[in-house]
C-alpha cells in the first residue's frame, strides 16, 4: 500500500503540515483541560472524516479521563 500524500516531497504540503503542528502546539499549551481538548480534536476529526484521527482522539480522551457517555455524544454535537 502506498501513501496517498507525501508531505516531505511537496513543499506546499510540508508548509501546511508545519502550520497544523504549530496550531496544535498552541492549543496544547493553552489552559484548556486535556479531556476537553481531546473532545474538540475528536469533533474536528469527525467533521474531516478521518477515521485514524477519530480513533486516536477517542483513545486519548478516554486516557485523559473523559467518560464514554460524553465521547459518544460528540458525534451529535453541532
Protein Blocks (a to p, Z undefined) as FASTA:
>chain_A
ZZfbdfklpmklmmmmmmmmmmmmmmmmpmbdfklmmmmmmmmmmmnopaklmmmmmmmm
mmnopafklmmmmmmpZZ
